[in-house]
Amino acid sequence: MNIVKVNPFVQGRTFSNLIDDVFNRSISDLVGNDLATTTPSVNVTETNDNFTLEVAAPGLDKKDFNIAVEKDQLIISASKESQEEEKSEGKWTRKEFNYKSFKRTFHITEAIEADKIEARYENGILTMVLPKREEVKAKAPTTIEIK
């Protein structure tokens, strides 16, 4: 059995093919889809009375968010469109559209009172409080007396 080293850049590839491969790739092809997505990070904390979700979404306004509860899903989404323009003597020199959007879905159980969920947006953080139902809150341990 012979071991042959293969160099994919040499075999059957011309310089123009290499240039095309480099310049015709998106950033997600180079670094992977995980780094190219715009899904915000979420912190989830639990207390005895509720769950708290903190969504890092800087650069958005309150009106950009859409929060809904459908069946057993909490859906948080946002969408924002911005335009950047440069004009030169009344003619368009450059005009760029930019769209930011994301959608995160969380499974919520019967333990959450969906009609009492509260949300606020301050300093680029969307904070949501999901209150627990009374029957699922941790209660103080009961001491049983031995007779």
N, C-alpha and C positions, 0 to 999 in steps of 0.2 A: 504494500500500500504506500503510495506517495502522498506527501503533504505538500500542497501547492498554495502559496500565499497569493491572494487576489487583491488587487488594488482597483476599486470600482472607478476611480477617477482616470485611470489610464486606458483601460480596455474599452475600445469603441466609442470614446468620448472625444469630441473636438473641443477646442477652446470656446467656440461660440455656444456649444451645448452647455458648458459649465456656466458661462455668463447668463444664459437663459434660465438655468436652474436657480442661480443665486437671486436674480432680480424678479423672477416670476413666482416667488414663494411669499406667502403671507407670514406675518409674525407668529401666528399660531402654528404654522408648519415648522418653524425654527425652534421655538421654545416649548411647544406643546399647547394643547387646548386649555389646560388648567390655568396657565398663567395669562392667557389672552382673554379669558372671560371677565365679565364685569359683575359677577355675583358678589354682593357685599357679605362681609363677615357678620356672624351673629353670635352674641353671648347669651346663654340661657342660664338663669339662676332660679333656684327653688327655695322658698321659705315655707313655713307651716301654713300660711294663708294663701299663697299665690305662686305663680311662675312669672318671671320677668324676662322679656326678650329685648335685647338691645341690638339694633341693626345699624351698622356703620354705613351711612349714605350721605356723605358730604356733597354740597353743591346742588342739592335739591330743595324745593319748597314744599310746604304742607299740601298744596294743591296738586303736586305731582304724584302723590301716593294714592293707591287704591287698596283698601284693606277689606276683605270679605271673609265670611265664614260660610262654607258650603258643606253640608253634611258633617263629616268629622275632619274637615280640612280648614286650616287657617291659611289664607292666601294673601301674601303681601307682594304688591307689585308697584313699580314706579316707571314713569316715562317722561322724558324731557327732551325737547328739541331746541337747539340753539343755532344761530347763524352768525357767521363771521364774514364781514364784507370789506373789500378794499376797492375804492374807485379811483380812477385816474381821469380827470377832465370829463366827467359824465359817462365814461365808458367803464364797463366791468373789467377790472384787471384780475380780480380773484374773488370768488364767493364760495364758501364752504359751509355745508350743512353738517351738523353733528347731532346724533341721536344717542341718548343714554336711556337704557331700560334694563329692568331686571324683574324677575319673578321668583319668589321663594314660597314654598308650600310646607306647612308643618301639620303633622297629624295631632289632633287634640282628642282626648278621650272624654268620656261622660263625666269625669271628675272636674272638668272646667265648666264654669258658668259662662257660656258663650255670649249671652246677652248683656253681660256686665264687663266685657273687655274694654279697657281704656288705652288710649294711645296719645302720645305727645311727641313733638319733633322740636329738638333744641340743639343748637351747635353741631349739626350734622349727624346727630344720633336720634333714630326713631326708637322710643322706649314704649313697650307695650306691657301692660299688667294683665295677666290672665288669672282671675280669682278662682280658687278651688271651691267646690261645693262643701257645705258644712259637714256632710256625712263622711267625707274622705279626709278631712283635716285630722292631723294627729292629735289624739287626746292624751291627757296625762294618764300614766299607768294606774290601774286600779289595784289596790292592795286587798287581798283576800285573807280574811281572818280564819285561822284554823280553830275549830271547836273541839 
